[in-house]
Amino acid sequence: MKKYLAQYEINILGLDEKKHQFDFEGGKEFFESFDQDIIENGEFKLDLELDKSATMMRLHFDITGSLELVCDRSLEVFEEPIEIAEKYIYKFGDRNEVVSEDVEIIPFGASEINIAHLIFDFIGLAVPMKKLHPKFRDEDEYDEMIYSDTIEEKITKSEEETEESDPRWEALKALKKKL
């Protein structure tokens, strides 16, 4: 599978110091190349702008496509559209080091970069935490509106309903007032 990911390598050694455009595509084989079970199938197109200077490279990712996900509620497979715009910076230095989530240092003499892991990370972050088939989404928003009370509000309402509906509490209330 590593061989498949080689197509996402960019030869940076011969690039002039200016903006460059690259196009990449991927599908099921791309996602299978990673040891994960979040995304099993999907397809994407990437428009990549690489702005190279003497000290760094700025990459701007525009990814569009769709993912095949499994609904958490019904276990049905559905298509989830994705539109992602992300930036990543490679700075030239004397070592390899990931500085932050969007900045990495690479050696001055590096001849190529492979962006496959960046593409996968950006797509993986676009997967919703709660994977709901579109037919359940309106229903879920309605449920959230109905059940949006805080726990304290629910307990208070429950106590009020219990107190109003059960006459046996009157004797206890009277006893409580005497104390």
Secondary structure, 3 states (H helix, E strand, C coil): CHHHHHHHEEECCCCCCCEEEEEEEECHHHHHCCCCCCCCEEEEEEEEEEEECCCEEEEEEEEEEEEEEECCCCCCEEEEEEEEEEEEEEEEECCCEEEECCEEEEECCCCEEECHHHHHHHHHHHCCCCCCCHHHHHHHHHHHHHCCCCHHHHHHHHHHHHHHHCCCHHHHHHHHHHC
